Amino acid sequence: IALTYEMTPDYEERTSVQGYVTFWNRLGEMTYMGLIPLSLIFIARKYGFADSADLTTLQKMEGIRMSAAIYGGIGMTLFGLLPAFFGKERNYELNVKEHHGARDPFWQSAKTALRNKAFAILCVLAVFTIVAGMFASNMDWYLLIYYLSDGDVALGTQWKLIVTIGYATVGVLGIPLIVWLTGKLTKIHGFMFIYGMMILNAVLRWIVYRPGRFDEPLAWSSLAAIGTSLAAVAKSLIWLDPLTGGLFWIGVGVLGQSMIADVCDDDELKNGHRREGMFGAIYGWSMKASFAFSFVLIGVFLNAIGFDPGLSDQTPSTYMNMRLAMCVGAAGPALLCFALLR
């Protein structure tokens, strides 16, 4: 991560660099979701089964271990070493010479990094953004199963998968748009556009996620069934969700990291040292901590509104609170981010 801040000193090209990084991250996320099912199919054929559902737990674990070995051996070891061999730090020898090889102590470096106002704001933006995104992405899953599919986990999960695929597709295709947009405007305006789309997404979700839109069963066993299912998806208007919200995660990843690279230059001008690793570590930690905090917050919230996963049908007030959390929980933090960007 620190090396991506070092790739270029150019303000606009940094966004392009982070666009490439984000693209490969998303591609990796999409491939690992498909690798385990593929490995189970391979193991099923190895043992002469027609369906991976017939495998024993130990046989399934063999497939999962195979996936882990592929990612550990090829993904992490081989590809993970490429940045070490080909990534170059700018002015590394000059910095070492100027400071006679001396480095700031760890906690002093962390304290200095956090004193940078722009960096502190970017970290808070990351926290608000993740909390908003997690509330939106988790509440729709519960609503699709319990509110819109009458507790049918299989049907609700299919709808959630459609939303997930939509987000992944719009996200990957949206990377060039984000890079182009920030080239025409500024990174701050690019952020504002993304948060504006998030608020629009929250409004549309209130309209789309309502009973009656998801009643038609989905089937994918034949071309005719696939056509009928795709027509039901189009009629439900659920595609409006990823269309307006798909740029959110991508945009924040691209622009947030690009602006951290700018902060590194700002910090060097003020303090004379480069501390890309520290900035990357603190920013990354704040994002990971936000994910953990969000999961706890969602659990506490569901418990507080009386949600019972053992019931196929919840109370009307519980559904109303879940819909409010899905929409207000996303739009509220986005509005706070607007204020911070100002």
C-alpha positions in Angstrom: 0.0 0.0 0.0 2.8 2.4 0.9 4.5 1.7 -2.5 1.3 2.8 -4.3 1.8 6.3 -2.8 5.3 6.3 -4.2 4.6 5.4 -7.8 4.1 8.9 -9.1 4.5 12.5 -7.9 1.7 13.6 -10.3 -1.6 14.8 -8.7 -3.9 13.3 -11.3 -1.9 10.2 -12.1 -2.1 9.1 -8.5 -5.9 8.6 -9.0 -5.1 6.5 -12.1 -2.7 4.4 -10.1 -5.2 3.8 -7.4 -7.8 3.0 -10.1 -5.6 0.1 -11.3 -5.0 -1.0 -7.7 -8.8 -1.0 -7.0 -9.5 -2.9 -10.2 -7.2 -5.7 -9.3 -8.5 -5.8 -5.8 -12.1 -6.2 -7.0 -11.1 -8.8 -9.6 -9.4 -10.8 -6.8 -12.5 -10.5 -4.7 -14.7 -11.8 -7.5 -12.4 -14.7 -8.3 -12.0 -16.0 -4.8 -15.8 -16.2 -4.4 -15.8 -18.6 -7.4 -12.6 -20.6 -6.6 -14.0 -22.6 -3.6 -17.2 -23.8 -5.5 -14.9 -24.8 -8.5 -12.5 -26.7 -6.2 -15.5 -28.6 -4.7 -16.6 -29.6 -8.2 -13.1 -30.8 -9.0 -13.0 -32.9 -5.8 -16.5 -34.3 -6.5 -15.3 -35.5 -9.9 -12.1 -36.9 -8.3 -14.2 -39.1 -6.0 -16.8 -40.0 -8.7 -19.7 -37.9 -7.5 -22.1 -36.1 -9.8 -22.8 -33.3 -7.3 -20.5 -31.6 -4.7 -23.4 -31.8 -2.3 -22.7 -35.6 -2.0 -19.2 -34.9 -0.6 -18.4 -35.6 3.0 -17.1 -32.8 5.3 -13.5 -34.1 5.0 -13.7 -34.3 1.2 -15.1 -30.7 1.1 -12.2 -29.6 3.4 -9.8 -31.2 0.9 -11.2 -28.8 -1.8 -11.0 -25.8 0.5 -7.4 -26.7 1.4 -6.6 -26.9 -2.3 -8.0 -23.4 -2.8 -5.9 -22.1 0.1 -2.8 -23.7 -1.4 -3.4 -22.1 -4.8 -3.9 -18.7 -3.2 -1.0 -19.1 -0.8 1.4 -20.4 -3.3 0.5 -18.5 -6.5 -1.5 -15.6 -5.2 0.3 -14.5 -2.1 3.9 -15.8 -2.6 4.3 -15.3 -6.4 2.2 -12.2 -7.1 2.8 -10.8 -3.6 6.5 -10.6 -4.3 6.1 -8.6 -7.5 5.9 -5.2 -5.8 9.0 -5.9 -3.9 11.0 -6.6 -7.1 9.5 -4.0 -9.4 8.1 -1.2 -7.1 10.5 1.7 -6.7 10.6 4.3 -3.9 11.1 7.8 -5.1 14.2 9.6 -3.7 14.9 6.8 -1.3 18.7 7.2 -1.4 18.4 10.9 -1.1 16.2 10.7 2.0 18.6 8.2 3.7 21.5 10.5 2.9 19.8 13.6 4.2 18.8 12.0 7.5 22.0 9.9 7.9 19.9 6.7 8.0 18.0 7.9 11.1 14.3 7.1 11.4 11.6 8.5 13.7 10.5 6.2 16.6 7.3 4.3 15.8 4.9 6.2 18.2 6.5 9.5 17.4 5.9 8.9 13.7 2.3 7.8 14.4 1.6 10.9 16.5 3.1 13.2 13.8 0.9 11.5 11.1 -2.2 12.0 13.1 -1.4 15.7 13.7 -1.9 16.2 9.9 -5.4 17.7 9.7 -6.1 16.5 6.1 -5.1 13.0 7.1 -7.3 12.9 10.2 -10.3 14.1 8.1 -9.6 11.3 5.6 -9.5 8.7 8.4 -12.8 10.0 9.8 -14.3 9.9 6.3 -13.2 6.3 6.0 -15.0 5.4 9.2 -18.3 7.2 8.3 -18.2 5.7 4.8 -17.7 2.1 6.0 -20.4 2.4 8.7 -22.8 3.7 6.1 -21.9 1.1 3.5 -22.1 -1.8 6.0 -25.5 -0.7 7.3 -26.8 -0.5 3.8 -25.4 -3.8 2.6 -26.4 -5.8 5.7 -29.9 -4.5 6.1 -30.9 -5.2 2.5 -29.9 -8.9 3.1 -32.2 -9.2 6.1 -35.0 -7.3 4.3 -34.7 -9.4 1.2 -35.1 -12.6 3.2 -37.5 -11.8 6.0 -39.5 -8.8 4.6 -39.6 -9.4 0.9 -39.3 -13.2 0.6 -41.4 -14.2 3.6 -38.5 -15.8 5.4 -37.5 -17.9 2.4 -33.7 -17.9 2.8 -33.0 -19.5 -0.6 -35.1 -17.0 -2.5 -33.9 -14.0 -0.5 -30.2 -15.1 -1.0 -30.8 -15.3 -4.8 -32.0 -11.7 -4.8 -29.0 -10.7 -2.6 -26.6 -12.4 -5.1 -28.2 -10.4 -7.9 -27.5 -7.2 -6.0 -23.9 -8.3 -5.2 -23.2 -9.1 -8.8 -24.6 -5.8 -9.9 -22.4 -3.9 -7.4 -19.3 -5.8 -8.5 -20.1 -5.1 -12.2 -20.9 -1.4 -11.8 -17.9 -1.0 -9.5 -15.4 -2.4 -12.0 -16.9 -0.6 -14.9 -17.1 2.6 -12.9 -13.4 2.9 -12.2 -12.5 4.6 -15.5 -15.5 7.0 -14.9 -14.1 8.0 -11.4 -10.6 8.5 -12.8 -12.0 10.6 -15.7 -14.3 12.6 -13.4 -11.6 13.6 -11.0 -9.4 14.5 -14.0 -12.1 17.0 -15.1 -12.9 18.3 -11.6 -10.9 17.8 -8.3 -10.7 14.8 -5.9 -12.8 16.7 -3.4 -15.6 17.2 -6.0 -15.2 13.6 -7.0 -15.8 12.6 -3.4 -18.9 14.9 -3.3 -20.3 13.3 -6.4 -19.9 9.8 -4.8 -21.6 10.8 -1.6 -24.3 12.5 -3.6 -24.9 9.2 -5.4 -25.0 7.5 -2.1 -27.8 9.8 -0.8 -29.7 9.2 -4.1 -29.2 5.5 -3.6 -30.7 5.6 -0.1 -33.8 7.4 -1.5 -34.3 4.9 -4.3 -33.8 2.0 -1.9 -36.8 3.3 0.2 -38.9 3.1 -2.9 -37.5 -0.2 -4.4 -37.4 -2.5 -1.3 -41.1 -2.8 -0.8 -43.4 -5.9 -0.7 -44.9 -7.0 -4.0 -41.8 -6.3 -6.1 -40.1 -9.7 -5.4 -42.9 -12.2 -5.4 -42.1 -13.9 -8.7 -39.9 -17.1 -8.2 -36.5 -17.1 -9.8 -35.2 -20.2 -11.8 -32.0 -20.6 -13.8 -32.4 -24.2 -15.1 -33.1 -23.4 -18.8 -32.9 -20.5 -21.3 -36.7 -19.9 -21.0 -36.5 -19.9 -17.1 -33.5 -17.5 -17.2 -35.4 -15.1 -19.5 -38.4 -15.1 -17.2 -36.1 -14.6 -14.2 -34.3 -11.7 -15.8 -37.7 -10.1 -16.7 -38.7 -10.4 -13.0 -35.4 -8.7 -12.0 -36.0 -5.8 -14.5 -39.6 -5.4 -13.3 -38.6 -5.4 -9.6 -36.3 -2.3 -10.2 -33.7 -3.8 -7.9 -31.1 -3.0 -10.5 -31.5 0.7 -9.5 -29.7 -0.1 -6.3 -26.3 -1.2 -7.7 -26.6 1.3 -10.6 -26.6 4.2 -8.1 -24.6 2.6 -5.3 -22.0 0.6 -7.2 -19.6 3.6 -7.5 -19.5 4.1 -3.8 -17.0 1.5 -2.6 -14.9 1.9 -5.7 -14.8 5.7 -5.6 -13.9 5.8 -1.9 -11.1 3.3 -2.4 -9.6 5.1 -5.4 -9.9 8.7 -4.2 -9.2 8.0 -0.5 -5.9 6.3 -1.3 -5.0 8.9 -4.0 -5.5 11.7 -1.5 -3.4 9.9 1.1 -0.5 10.0 -1.4 -1.0 13.8 -1.6 -1.0 14.0 2.2 2.4 12.2 2.2 3.9 15.1 0.2 2.2 17.6 2.5 3.7 15.9 5.5 7.2 15.8 4.0 7.1 19.5 3.3 6.1 20.2 6.9 8.3 17.6 8.7 11.1 16.7 6.3 10.5 12.9 6.5 8.5 10.6 4.3 6.2 8.2 6.3 4.1 6.5 3.6 4.1 3.2 5.6 2.7 4.9 8.7 0.0 6.8 6.8 -1.0 3.5 5.0 -1.0 1.5 8.2 -3.2 4.0 10.2 -5.6 4.5 7.3 -5.9 0.8 6.7 -6.3 0.1 10.5 -9.1 2.7 10.7 -10.9 1.0 7.8 -10.6 -2.5 9.3 -11.6 -1.3 12.8 -14.7 0.4 11.1 -15.7 -3.0 9.6 -15.5 -4.7 13.0 -17.3 -1.8 14.7 -20.1 -1.9 12.1 -20.8 -5.6 12.6 -21.1 -5.0 16.3 -23.3 -2.0 15.8 -25.6 -3.9 13.4 -26.0 -6.7 15.9 -26.8 -4.3 18.7 -29.3 -2.4 16.5 -31.1 -5.6 15.4 -31.4 -6.8 19.0 -32.7 -3.3 20.1 -35.5 -3.3 17.5 -36.7 -6.8 18.5 -35.5 -8.7 15.4 -35.8 -12.4 15.9 -34.1 -14.6 13.2 -36.2 -17.6 14.4 -39.3 -16.0 13.0 -40.2 -16.0 9.3 -42.3 -12.9 9.8 -41.2 -9.9 12.0 -43.4 -7.2 13.4 -44.3 -4.2 11.2 -42.3 -1.8 13.5 -39.2 -4.1 13.2 -39.5 -4.0 9.4 -40.0 -0.2 9.4 -36.9 0.3 11.7 -34.8 -2.0 9.4 -35.9 0.0 6.3 -35.0 3.3 8.1 -31.6 1.8 9.1 -30.9 0.8 5.5 -31.7 4.2 4.1 -31.0 6.7 6.9 -28.0 4.6 8.0 -26.4 5.2 4.6 -27.6 8.8 3.9 -26.8 10.2 7.4 -23.1 9.4 7.4 -22.9 10.6 3.7 -24.2 14.0 4.8 -21.7 14.1 7.6 -19.0 13.3 5.0 -20.2 16.3 2.9 -19.7 18.5 6.0 -16.2 17.2 6.6 -15.3 17.7 2.9 -16.3 21.4 3.2 
